[in-house]
Amino acid sequence: MFYFSPCVLSTILRYNHMQINKINKSSTNFTGMLNNKILLKGLEKISEHGTSFAAGTSLVMALGVRPLAILSTPNTEKENKQYASTNSICSGLIKFGLVEAVALPVENAVKKIDQNPQKYLKQSTIKNLQSSSKNLLDSKSYNLATQILKLGTGFLTAIPKSMLTIALLPILMDKIFHIKKNDTQTTITKKPTSNQTQNTKQLSFNGKLTNLTAKGLGKILDNTKFQNFVKRHKHEEKNIAKHISAATDILLTSSFAYQTHKSKKIKDNRKKALIYNNVISTAITLTGGYSLDKLIKKQTDKFIDKFSQINKADPKLTKYIEGINILRPTIIFAGIYYGILPVFSTYISDKIDKHLEKKSSQTK
C-alpha cells in the first residue's frame, strides 16, 4: 500500500492540471488519469467497501511494515519488540477476519439498498433524505447515513477484536518466536476433526441473507431520529471516515489495555511496555493524522474539483468522491501508525517501562 506525502500529492495535482489544460475545447473525452477506468472502478469499490479497504490496508501493513520497523528498533529489549510485533500481526489478522464476517455483509446489504431504495425504504424516508438532491445517491444526508452503517461495523467490533488479539497473542508468540508464558508451559495443538474442519469453513452470505440484512438496515434508515441526525450533520459527510476511524482506535486501544492488564497468559513484566506502545502509537497517530489530513485535504479538494469537472456526466461521480474521502484518511492513518511510529513508540514505551520498574524497586 502506498503512502502519499503532501509533496507527492501536490506533484500529482500539478500533473493533472497540466493534462487538463491540454484538452481541446471541442473534445468531449478525456483519456488521462482522471477518468481512467481502473481508477474509477477502484474508487467505486472503496466507496462501497470502505471498512474492508481499511482492514485490507491494515493487514498488509500489520503483517509486513510494522513488525519489521519494530524489530529494527535500537536499544530496546528483544522480548518487548517481539511482543509488539506479534501484537501487530494478531491485530491485522483479527481485524481482517472480523471485517469478512461482519462488515462485508453490511456493505453488500447497503449496496442492495443503493440499487433499489424503493424496496427497502419507506417513501417518506427517501423523500426526507433526498431533500433537494436530484436523486437519493447524490444526497449528502443519505451518503452520511450509509457510511455510518458501513464504517460503524469497525467500531462495533473493536472490543471483540481486542479480546481475540489478547487470546491469540501468546499463541503466536510461541509459534513465531518460541516464547511461552513460562518454561514449564507447553502448547498442545489439537488436530481438527473432519466435523471441525467443516465447521470452520467460511460462511457464505447468499442473496437471501443479504436481503434480510438490507431490510434490517432499511429499518434503521427509516428511523426519523437517525434521519434528523444525519441531516443536521450532513456537512461531515467528507470527514465521517476519519472520525469513525479515530473513535474506533480510541475504543480499541482502551479495550486492549484493559484486556492486556487482566490477561494471565502474557508475562507480567511485558504488559506495561505493550500497553504503553499501543497508547503512544494511538495518541500520536490521531494527533498527527488529523493535522496531516487537514493539510492534505486542501489539496484533495482542488483535486476533487478537477476530477468532478472531468467526470460530471458520470452517474457514479458521488461514489467516486466518497471513495476519495475514504482513501485519504485511511492512507494517512495507516502510514503514520504502521510505517512511521513503530520504532518511536517501541523505544519510548520500553524506556518508560524500565524507568517505572527502576523507580518502583527503589521505593521498596
Secondary structure as the mmCIF struct_conf table of DSSP 4:
data_model
#
loop_
_struct_conf.conf_type_id
_struct_conf.id
_struct_conf.beg_label_comp_id
_struct_conf.beg_label_asym_id
_struct_conf.beg_label_seq_id
_struct_conf.end_label_comp_id
_struct_conf.end_label_asym_id
_struct_conf.end_label_seq_id
HELX_RH_AL_P HELX_RH_AL_P1 PRO A 6 ASN A 21
TURN_TY1_P TURN_TY1_P1 LYS A 22 LYS A 22
BEND BEND1 ILE A 23 ILE A 23
TURN_TY1_P TURN_TY1_P2 LYS A 25 SER A 26
BEND BEND2 GLY A 32 GLY A 32
HELX_RH_3T_P HELX_RH_3T_P1 MET A 33 ASN A 35
HELX_RH_AL_P HELX_RH_AL_P2 LYS A 37 GLU A 48
TURN_TY1_P TURN_TY1_P3 HIS A 49 HIS A 49
HELX_RH_AL_P HELX_RH_AL_P3 GLY A 50 VAL A 60
HELX_RH_PI_P HELX_RH_PI_P1 MET A 61 VAL A 65
HELX_RH_AL_P HELX_RH_AL_P4 ARG A 66 LEU A 71
TURN_TY1_P TURN_TY1_P4 SER A 72 SER A 72
BEND BEND3 PRO A 74 THR A 76
HELX_RH_AL_P HELX_RH_AL_P5 LYS A 78 LEU A 98
HELX_RH_PI_P HELX_RH_PI_P2 VAL A 99 ALA A 103
HELX_RH_AL_P HELX_RH_AL_P6 LEU A 104 GLN A 115
HELX_RH_AL_P HELX_RH_AL_P7 PRO A 117 TYR A 120
BEND BEND4 LEU A 121 LEU A 121
HELX_RH_AL_P HELX_RH_AL_P8 GLN A 123 GLN A 130
TURN_TY1_P TURN_TY1_P5 SER A 131 SER A 132
BEND BEND5 SER A 133 ASN A 135
HELX_RH_3T_P HELX_RH_3T_P2 LEU A 136 ASP A 138
HELX_RH_AL_P HELX_RH_AL_P9 LYS A 140 LEU A 156
TURN_TY1_P TURN_TY1_P6 THR A 157 THR A 157
HELX_RH_AL_P HELX_RH_AL_P10 ALA A 158 PHE A 177
BEND BEND6 LYS A 181 ASN A 182
TURN_TY1_P TURN_TY1_P7 ASP A 183 THR A 184
HELX_LH_PP_P HELX_LH_PP_P1 LYS A 190 THR A 193
HELX_RH_AL_P HELX_RH_AL_P11 SER A 194 ASN A 199
TURN_TY1_P TURN_TY1_P8 THR A 200 THR A 200
BEND BEND7 LYS A 201 LYS A 201
HELX_LH_PP_P HELX_LH_PP_P2 GLN A 202 SER A 204
HELX_RH_AL_P HELX_RH_AL_P12 GLY A 207 ASP A 222
HELX_RH_AL_P HELX_RH_AL_P13 THR A 224 ARG A 232
TURN_TY1_P TURN_TY1_P9 HIS A 233 HIS A 233
HELX_RH_3T_P HELX_RH_3T_P3 LYS A 234 GLU A 236
TURN_TY1_P TURN_TY1_P10 GLU A 237 ASN A 239
HELX_RH_AL_P HELX_RH_AL_P14 ILE A 240 LYS A 262
BEND BEND8 LYS A 264 ILE A 266
HELX_RH_AL_P HELX_RH_AL_P15 ASP A 268 ILE A 310
TURN_TY1_P TURN_TY1_P11 ASN A 311 ALA A 313
TURN_TY1_P TURN_TY1_P12 PRO A 315 LYS A 316
HELX_RH_AL_P HELX_RH_AL_P16 LEU A 317 ALA A 334
HELX_RH_PI_P HELX_RH_PI_P3 GLY A 335 ILE A 340
HELX_RH_AL_P HELX_RH_AL_P17 LEU A 341 THR A 363
#
